[in-house]
Amino acid sequence: MTYPTFPTFSDDDLPRFITDPIPTPEEIEAIQAGHRARHAEELRRRHAPDVNAARAAAEESLRTQRWAWTLRANVEQAERYLARGEYLSLDSAKRLRELTKGANRVVARALQAATVPYEPEVARAGDSSVRAAAREGVAFMTRLDSDWSQDRNREGWGRATTVMGHVLDTLGELSVSQASHALRVLRVHRRQLPPALAARLFDGAPEASR
C-alpha cells in the first residue's frame, strides 16, 4: 500500500502573523501613536494654506487696526492662537478668521457712519480751515492712543471715540461729513488737544449740543 506524501514547510514559508511574536500593549500603543502622529501631520499639511491665510490676516489686522478689535478678550484670544504657530488647528484658525472679520466689520460700520453728517457740527465742518484742523486733531489724538483705549488712563481716545477717531485718521483729506464726526469726537477730548489746535477747531463758536 502506498501512502501519500505531503510537502514540508519551514518557518520562512508560514505567514508572518503566525510566526511573528504577539506585540506587547506598549508596542501596540506606540504603533497607534505613530498612526495618530502621521494622521495629524497629514491634516496640518492639507489645511496649511487656510491656516496660514487666517494667521496672516489676523497678524496684519492686529498690527494695523488693533483698536478695531474693541474687546481685550478678543485680542488675548487671538494672540493665544497666534502663539501656537504651525500647530494652529483648523478649528482655531476658523475662530481667528471670525475675530478678524469682526474687526473689519467694526471699521466698515464706522466708515459708513461717517458718510452721514453729524448735524450739530456740519456748519463748522464746512470751513476748509476747520477741516484741516480736524485732520490734525485726529492724528494728534491717535498718536497719544498707545494703549488702543484698553486702559482708562485719560490719554488718547476713549472707549466711545476710539473707533471713529482711528478710522478718520486712516483717511486723507476729510469731507464735510467726515469732519463733522471728527469734531464730534474731538470735542470729547478737547482738553487733551494743544491749546492752539483746540482754538482753531472750536473757538469763535458756541459749544455744540451732543
Backbone as CSV, one residue per row, in Angstrom:
resi,resn,N_x,N_y,N_z,CA_x,CA_y,CA_z,C_x,C_y,C_z
1,MET,0.842,-1.181,0.000,0.000,0.000,0.000,0.887,1.245,0.000
2,THR,0.483,2.194,-0.861,1.293,3.420,-0.996,0.612,4.562,-0.258
3,TYR,1.368,5.228,0.580,0.838,6.363,1.334,1.195,7.678,0.643
4,PRO,0.247,8.613,0.674,0.556,9.907,0.013,1.630,10.671,0.795
5,THR,2.366,11.456,0.075,3.395,12.298,0.700,2.909,13.745,0.723
6,PHE,3.271,14.450,1.746,2.866,15.853,1.900,4.107,16.737,1.905
7,PRO,3.968,17.932,1.331,5.146,18.839,1.324,5.440,19.303,2.746
8,THR,6.672,19.552,2.968,7.092,20.093,4.270,7.346,21.585,4.148
9,PHE,7.116,22.316,5.248,7.287,23.778,5.255,8.272,24.171,6.338
10,SER,9.047,25.183,6.011,9.916,25.790,7.035,9.188,27.015,7.606
11,ASP,9.751,27.576,8.649,9.141,28.775,9.244,9.071,29.922,8.244
12,ASP,10.006,29.957,7.308,10.015,31.030,6.303,8.822,30.952,5.374
13,ASP,8.223,29.776,5.270,7.092,29.616,4.371,5.764,29.967,5.033
14,LEU,5.722,30.164,6.322,4.475,30.427,7.021,4.156,31.922,7.017
15,PRO,2.873,32.269,7.056,2.507,33.697,7.140,3.109,34.340,8.364
16,ARG,3.431,35.651,8.231,4.118,36.348,9.323,3.256,36.440,10.583
17,PHE,1.904,36.525,10.381,1.068,36.675,11.574,1.099,35.423,12.433
18,ILE,1.580,34.294,11.854,1.701,33.058,12.629,3.053,33.005,13.327
19,THR,4.078,33.467,12.614,5.434,33.323,13.157,5.871,34.508,14.004
20,ASP,5.344,35.707,13.718,5.770,36.887,14.475,5.248,36.830,15.905
21,PRO,6.037,37.331,16.846,5.568,37.349,18.241,4.418,38.342,18.400
22,ILE,3.556,38.075,19.326,2.433,38.977,19.604,2.979,40.246,20.245
23,PRO,2.615,41.455,19.697,3.143,42.696,20.284,2.612,42.914,21.696
24,THR,3.420,43.542,22.477,3.024,43.874,23.844,2.063,45.066,23.819
25,PRO,1.325,45.311,24.905,0.454,46.501,24.955,1.234,47.797,24.701
26,GLU,2.451,47.863,25.204,3.256,49.066,24.986,3.575,49.255,23.503
27,GLU,3.898,48.147,22.830,4.206,48.218,21.393,2.967,48.608,20.591
28,ILE,1.819,48.080,20.978,0.571,48.440,20.299,0.291,49.932,20.452
29,GLU,0.469,50.443,21.664,0.246,51.868,21.915,1.210,52.717,21.073
30,ALA,2.470,52.270,20.960,3.454,53.007,20.160,3.054,53.015,18.684
31,ILE,2.555,51.886,18.196,2.115,51.803,16.800,0.937,52.746,16.566
32,GLN,-0.023,52.733,17.485,-1.190,53.602,17.360,-0.795,55.073,17.438
33,ALA,0.146,55.386,18.325,0.614,56.767,18.436,1.272,57.221,17.144
34,GLY,2.005,56.323,16.524,2.627,56.652,15.236,1.595,56.944,14.168
35,HIS,0.531,56.126,14.153,-0.550,56.352,13.186,-1.203,57.718,13.443
36,ARG,-1.456,58.036,14.717,-2.086,59.322,15.041,-1.196,60.489,14.633
37,ALA,0.091,60.362,14.881,1.021,61.441,14.534,1.067,61.659,13.028
38,ARG,1.088,60.566,12.258,1.110,60.696,10.791,-0.189,61.309,10.283
39,HIS,-1.306,60.919,10.903,-2.604,61.475,10.508,-2.666,62.971,10.812
40,ALA,-2.172,63.340,11.990,-2.181,64.758,12.368,-1.293,65.571,11.443
41,GLU,-0.159,65.032,11.079,0.751,65.735,10.166,0.129,65.896,8.789
42,GLU,-0.581,64.888,8.343,-1.252,64.973,7.041,-2.340,66.047,7.071
43,LEU,-3.089,66.121,8.179,-4.117,67.161,8.296,-3.488,68.552,8.303
44,ARG,-2.354,68.707,9.016,-1.679,70.007,9.040,-1.230,70.407,7.644
45,ARG,-0.702,69.444,6.916,-0.241,69.735,5.553,-1.410,70.128,4.657
46,ARG,-2.527,69.400,4.794,-3.686,69.649,3.945,-4.327,71.009,4.247
47,HIS,-4.364,71.368,5.523,-5.044,72.602,5.923,-4.107,73.800,5.997
48,ALA,-2.838,73.601,5.738,-1.851,74.673,5.894,-2.210,75.955,5.135
49,PRO,-2.667,75.892,3.876,-2.990,77.149,3.177,-4.058,77.975,3.883
50,ASP,-5.137,77.325,4.341,-6.201,78.053,5.036,-5.718,78.574,6.383
51,VAL,-4.981,77.758,7.105,-4.488,78.163,8.422,-3.520,79.333,8.294
52,ASN,-2.608,79.255,7.323,-1.623,80.319,7.144,-2.296,81.629,6.727
53,ALA,-3.318,81.531,5.891,-4.033,82.735,5.470,-4.747,83.395,6.647
54,ALA,-5.379,82.584,7.503,-6.070,83.124,8.682,-5.075,83.767,9.633
55,ARG,-3.925,83.123,9.802,-2.908,83.665,10.698,-2.373,84.998,10.167
56,ALA,-2.080,85.059,8.881,-1.527,86.288,8.297,-2.521,87.442,8.374
57,ALA,-3.797,87.162,8.123,-4.824,88.215,8.180,-4.970,88.753,9.598
58,ALA,-4.948,87.862,10.584,-5.083,88.298,11.973,-3.869,89.110,12.407
59,GLU,-2.685,88.667,12.037,-1.469,89.399,12.394,-1.481,90.803,11.794
60,GLU,-1.883,90.917,10.546,-1.938,92.228,9.892,-2.983,93.122,10.546
61,SER,-4.146,92.548,10.867,-5.207,93.327,11.497,-4.774,93.838,12.866
62,LEU,-4.144,92.974,13.650,-3.685,93.394,14.976,-2.570,94.432,14.875
63,ARG,-1.780,94.343,13.831,-0.680,95.299,13.660,-1.185,96.670,13.241
64,THR,-2.167,96.701,12.340,-2.582,97.977,11.751,-3.862,98.560,12.332
65,GLN,-4.732,97.712,12.897,-6.000,98.229,13.417,-6.426,97.477,14.676
66,ARG,-5.509,97.372,15.589,-5.789,96.683,16.843,-6.967,97.329,17.567
67,TRP,-7.104,98.635,17.413,-8.197,99.378,18.043,-9.566,98.892,17.589
68,ALA,-9.652,98.269,16.415,-10.940,97.812,15.895,-11.392,96.501,16.536
69,TRP,-10.543,95.870,17.311,-10.924,94.609,17.948,-11.787,94.859,19.180
70,THR,-11.782,96.062,19.679,-12.675,96.607,20.721,-12.596,95.884,22.073
71,LEU,-12.597,94.566,22.080,-12.592,93.833,23.346,-11.206,93.247,23.614
72,ARG,-10.686,93.515,24.804,-9.381,92.964,25.176,-9.397,91.433,25.110
73,ALA,-10.533,90.837,25.478,-10.628,89.370,25.465,-10.418,88.816,24.064
74,ASN,-10.923,89.507,23.059,-10.744,89.051,21.682,-9.281,89.134,21.266
75,VAL,-8.628,90.223,21.659,-7.208,90.372,21.337,-6.401,89.267,22.012
76,GLU,-6.678,89.015,23.269,-5.929,87.994,24.003,-6.163,86.609,23.416
77,GLN,-7.406,86.324,23.012,-7.689,85.025,22.405,-6.928,84.880,21.088
78,ALA,-6.937,85.924,20.273,-6.220,85.874,19.006,-4.728,85.670,19.229
79,GLU,-4.165,86.343,20.206,-2.734,86.206,20.470,-2.387,84.804,20.963
80,ARG,-3.300,84.187,21.698,-3.058,82.794,22.122,-3.031,81.871,20.909
81,TYR,-3.949,82.067,19.993,-3.961,81.244,18.780,-2.681,81.464,17.972
82,LEU,-2.292,82.721,17.810,-1.109,83.027,17.006,0.153,82.436,17.630
83,ALA,0.185,82.327,18.950,1.361,81.784,19.630,1.561,80.299,19.332
84,ARG,0.536,79.637,18.828,0.652,78.206,18.516,1.463,77.953,17.256
85,GLY,1.662,78.983,16.461,2.481,78.842,15.263,1.958,77.790,14.317
86,GLU,2.842,76.895,13.887,2.464,75.890,12.900,1.499,74.852,13.471
87,TYR,1.313,74.827,14.782,0.420,73.848,15.384,-0.994,74.395,15.582
88,LEU,-1.279,75.525,14.948,-2.636,76.070,14.981,-3.580,75.133,14.230
89,SER,-4.654,74.703,14.880,-5.587,73.772,14.249,-6.520,74.509,13.292
90,LEU,-7.191,73.739,12.455,-8.133,74.337,11.508,-9.279,75.009,12.250
91,ASP,-9.782,74.378,13.298,-10.881,74.979,14.066,-10.449,76.298,14.701
92,SER,-9.237,76.331,15.243,-8.737,77.570,15.840,-8.519,78.637,14.772
93,ALA,-8.074,78.218,13.600,-7.881,79.167,12.501,-9.221,79.757,12.066
94,LYS,-10.265,78.952,12.082,-11.593,79.464,11.736,-12.045,80.509,12.753
95,ARG,-11.798,80.254,14.024,-12.157,81.229,15.052,-11.340,82.508,14.888
96,LEU,-10.068,82.353,14.555,-9.203,83.505,14.327,-9.724,84.336,13.157
97,ARG,-10.196,83.647,12.121,-10.754,84.357,10.962,-12.023,85.109,11.351
98,GLU,-12.852,84.508,12.202,-14.076,85.181,12.663,-13.738,86.451,13.447
99,LEU,-12.729,86.381,14.300,-12.325,87.547,15.073,-11.821,88.662,14.156
100,THR,-11.057,88.291,13.149,-10.530,89.281,12.203,-11.659,89.917,11.411
101,LYS,-12.602,89.107,10.968,-13.740,89.652,10.235,-14.569,90.581,11.116
102,GLY,-14.667,90.260,12.392,-15.390,91.134,13.306,-14.750,92.506,13.380
103,ALA,-13.417,92.549,13.444,-12.714,93.829,13.453,-12.933,94.579,12.152
104,ASN,-12.934,93.859,11.043,-13.178,94.501,9.747,-14.579,95.105,9.674
105,ARG,-15.546,94.413,10.266,-16.910,94.945,10.266,-17.002,96.217,11.102
106,VAL,-16.259,96.271,12.197,-16.247,97.481,13.027,-15.750,98.670,12.207
107,VAL,-14.691,98.473,11.445,-14.151,99.543,10.598,-15.164,99.951,9.533
108,ALA,-15.770,98.965,8.892,-16.733,99.262,7.822,-17.923,100.049,8.358
109,ARG,-18.403,99.692,9.549,-19.541,100.416,10.123,-19.171,101.868,10.440
110,ALA,-17.956,102.082,10.941,-17.536,103.450,11.255,-17.391,104.275,9.977
111,LEU,-16.832,103.692,8.947,-16.709,104.410,7.674,-18.082,104.771,7.120
112,GLN,-19.024,103.847,7.229,-20.373,104.112,6.761,-21.025,105.208,7.596
113,ALA,-20.847,105.151,8.911,-21.435,106.164,9.789,-20.902,107.558,9.462
114,ALA,-19.636,107.627,9.070,-19.022,108.927,8.785,-19.533,109.549,7.497
115,THR,-20.272,108.786,6.701,-20.849,109.354,5.473,-22.134,110.125,5.755
116,VAL,-22.696,109.944,6.952,-23.922,110.661,7.344,-23.505,111.824,8.236
117,PRO,-23.683,113.072,7.814,-23.186,114.220,8.582,-23.743,114.260,10.000
118,TYR,-22.899,114.674,10.935,-23.320,114.917,12.309,-23.779,116.376,12.354
119,GLU,-25.072,116.567,12.350,-25.661,117.888,12.121,-25.151,118.991,13.048
120,PRO,-24.958,118.756,14.354,-24.509,119.855,15.212,-23.150,120.435,14.816
121,GLU,-22.355,119.672,14.043,-21.021,120.151,13.685,-20.878,120.463,12.194
122,VAL,-21.937,120.319,11.424,-21.828,120.491,9.977,-21.404,121.899,9.601
123,ALA,-21.963,122.894,10.262,-21.647,124.277,9.898,-20.150,124.544,10.039
124,ARG,-19.566,124.129,11.150,-18.126,124.337,11.331,-17.331,123.486,10.361
125,ALA,-17.799,122.273,10.096,-17.078,121.387,9.185,-17.064,121.915,7.751
126,GLY,-17.965,122.842,7.454,-17.975,123.426,6.109,-16.813,124.360,5.855
127,ASP,-16.101,124.760,6.888,-14.937,125.641,6.766,-13.706,124.777,6.477
128,SER,-13.027,125.043,5.373,-11.883,124.213,4.974,-10.760,124.267,5.999
129,SER,-10.570,125.423,6.657,-9.512,125.518,7.660,-9.849,124.669,8.886
130,VAL,-11.122,124.583,9.226,-11.547,123.732,10.333,-11.364,122.258,9.961
131,ARG,-11.659,121.909,8.715,-11.465,120.521,8.285,-9.986,120.136,8.376
132,ALA,-9.109,121.068,7.981,-7.675,120.790,8.080,-7.269,120.611,9.539
133,ALA,-7.808,121.454,10.418,-7.500,121.328,11.842,-8.055,120.030,12.407
134,ALA,-9.230,119.621,11.936,-9.817,118.358,12.399,-8.931,117.180,12.004
135,ARG,-8.364,117.257,10.804,-7.455,116.186,10.362,-6.226,116.131,11.270
136,GLU,-5.703,117.292,11.637,-4.571,117.339,12.560,-4.976,116.797,13.929
137,GLY,-6.192,117.135,14.342,-6.657,116.708,15.652,-6.759,115.209,15.796
138,VAL,-7.330,114.530,14.788,-7.459,113.073,14.902,-6.087,112.405,14.847
139,ALA,-5.160,112.979,14.082,-3.806,112.427,14.039,-3.114,112.597,15.388
140,PHE,-3.294,113.765,16.005,-2.696,114.019,17.309,-3.234,113.052,18.353
141,MET,-4.537,112.892,18.405,-5.135,112.008,19.404,-4.732,110.553,19.176
142,THR,-4.626,110.155,17.925,-4.238,108.775,17.628,-2.813,108.505,18.104
143,ARG,-1.927,109.481,17.953,-0.553,109.302,18.435,-0.518,109.103,19.952
144,LEU,-1.445,109.728,20.650,-1.499,109.570,22.110,-2.069,108.216,22.527
145,ASP,-2.783,107.571,21.622,-3.568,106.386,21.988,-2.733,105.113,21.884
146,SER,-1.663,105.045,22.656,-0.747,103.904,22.572,-1.338,102.616,23.120
147,ASP,-2.395,102.741,23.924,-2.998,101.532,24.514,-4.270,101.113,23.795
148,TRP,-4.578,101.764,22.669,-5.784,101.451,21.888,-7.041,101.514,22.751
149,SER,-7.055,102.434,23.688,-8.198,102.669,24.574,-8.559,101.456,25.428
150,GLN,-7.578,100.603,25.665,-7.839,99.439,26.516,-7.711,99.783,27.995
151,ASP,-6.943,100.833,28.306,-6.753,101.234,29.701,-7.405,102.594,29.934
152,ARG,-7.904,102.781,31.121,-8.527,104.060,31.478,-7.444,105.008,32.023
153,ASN,-6.672,105.586,31.100,-5.564,106.425,31.524,-5.736,107.887,31.118
154,ARG,-6.918,108.233,30.597,-7.209,109.608,30.204,-6.180,110.151,29.214
155,GLU,-5.678,109.270,28.372,-4.708,109.676,27.356,-5.087,109.031,26.033
156,GLY,-5.279,109.861,25.025,-5.711,109.322,23.733,-7.220,109.145,23.685
157,TRP,-7.663,108.414,22.690,-9.097,108.181,22.518,-9.675,107.391,23.683
158,GLY,-10.995,107.503,23.865,-11.708,106.732,24.878,-12.497,105.607,24.242
159,ARG,-13.134,104.815,25.070,-13.890,103.665,24.568,-14.940,104.072,23.527
160,ALA,-15.597,105.220,23.752,-16.690,105.622,22.867,-16.214,106.340,21.610
161,THR,-14.945,106.734,21.578,-14.458,107.538,20.450,-13.334,106.877,19.663
162,THR,-12.785,105.795,20.197,-11.567,105.252,19.597,-11.758,104.764,18.171
163,VAL,-12.849,104.052,17.900,-13.024,103.504,16.553,-13.173,104.620,15.526
164,MET,-14.079,105.569,15.778,-14.260,106.656,14.825,-12.983,107.481,14.689
165,GLY,-12.330,107.753,15.811,-11.102,108.538,15.758,-10.027,107.878,14.929
166,HIS,-9.803,106.596,15.162,-8.779,105.877,14.399,-9.168,105.750,12.931
167,VAL,-10.431,105.463,12.674,-10.870,105.333,11.274,-10.641,106.636,10.526
168,LEU,-11.017,107.760,11.124,-10.815,109.050,10.459,-9.338,109.331,10.245
169,ASP,-8.501,108.826,11.135,-7.062,109.038,10.979,-6.480,108.227,9.829
170,THR,-7.185,107.205,9.366,-6.688,106.432,8.222,-6.998,107.121,6.902
171,LEU,-7.818,108.173,6.939,-8.239,108.843,5.713,-7.296,109.995,5.373
172,GLY,-7.418,110.486,4.176,-6.648,111.651,3.773,-7.395,112.914,4.145
173,GLU,-7.646,113.754,3.164,-8.419,114.971,3.404,-9.852,114.593,3.775
174,LEU,-10.355,115.198,4.841,-11.682,114.846,5.324,-12.763,115.588,4.545
175,SER,-13.844,114.876,4.264,-15.021,115.526,3.681,-15.751,116.294,4.776
176,VAL,-16.750,117.068,4.383,-17.540,117.807,5.374,-18.180,116.833,6.356
177,SER,-18.751,115.771,5.843,-19.399,114.796,6.725,-18.389,114.151,7.663
178,GLN,-17.258,113.722,7.126,-16.227,113.094,7.954,-15.693,114.077,8.996
179,ALA,-15.508,115.334,8.576,-15.005,116.348,9.512,-16.010,116.621,10.624
180,SER,-17.291,116.543,10.312,-18.297,116.761,11.359,-18.173,115.699,12.450
181,HIS,-17.855,114.472,12.059,-17.657,113.412,13.049,-16.327,113.590,13.778
182,ALA,-15.317,114.101,13.065,-14.052,114.389,13.727,-14.244,115.433,14.817
183,LEU,-15.005,116.467,14.512,-15.292,117.499,15.517,-16.063,116.909,16.698
184,ARG,-16.991,116.019,16.387,-17.788,115.400,17.459,-16.891,114.668,18.446
185,VAL,-15.988,113.830,17.954,-15.158,113.049,18.880,-14.050,113.896,19.488
186,LEU,-13.585,114.905,18.768,-12.529,115.753,19.320,-13.048,116.641,20.453
187,ARG,-14.312,117.029,20.391,-14.877,117.820,21.496,-14.800,117.058,22.816
188,VAL,-14.990,115.756,22.735,-14.929,114.941,23.947,-13.553,115.048,24.606
189,HIS,-12.516,115.197,23.789,-11.136,115.183,24.276,-10.468,116.544,24.107
190,ARG,-11.279,117.595,24.097,-10.742,118.927,23.830,-9.585,119.289,24.755
191,ARG,-9.662,118.916,26.012,-8.622,119.297,26.973,-7.288,118.615,26.691
192,GLN,-7.310,117.539,25.924,-6.051,116.878,25.579,-5.362,117.537,24.393
193,LEU,-6.084,118.345,23.642,-5.520,118.954,22.438,-4.628,120.133,22.806
194,PRO,-3.602,120.397,22.004,-2.816,121.616,22.208,-3.742,122.836,22.131
195,PRO,-3.577,123.821,22.998,-4.490,124.972,23.019,-4.667,125.646,21.660
196,ALA,-3.574,125.792,20.919,-3.678,126.459,19.613,-4.556,125.651,18.654
197,LEU,-4.407,124.328,18.691,-5.214,123.487,17.811,-6.672,123.503,18.257
198,ALA,-6.914,123.440,19.555,-8.288,123.497,20.064,-8.952,124.815,19.669
199,ALA,-8.189,125.889,19.703,-8.748,127.191,19.320,-9.144,127.199,17.854
200,ARG,-8.304,126.631,16.997,-8.634,126.567,15.569,-9.887,125.744,15.320
201,LEU,-10.097,124.759,16.151,-11.244,123.879,15.968,-12.539,124.475,16.518
202,PHE,-12.459,125.052,17.709,-13.701,125.343,18.418,-13.924,126.798,18.821
203,ASP,-12.906,127.610,18.878,-13.123,128.981,19.332,-13.915,129.783,18.316
204,GLY,-14.693,130.748,18.850,-15.481,131.601,17.977,-16.814,131.018,17.624
205,ALA,-17.181,129.896,18.269,-18.490,129.291,18.005,-18.994,128.680,19.294
206,PRO,-20.285,128.676,19.518,-20.837,128.075,20.738,-20.613,126.576,20.753
207,GLU,-20.553,126.024,21.947,-20.427,124.568,22.062,-21.609,123.875,21.414
208,ALA,-21.334,122.864,20.639,-22.410,122.115,20.011,-23.044,121.197,21.036
209,SER,-24.339,121.031,20.911,-25.019,120.097,21.803,-24.742,118.690,21.352
210,ARG,-24.617,117.774,22.326,-24.323,116.392,21.967,-25.547,115.526,22.163
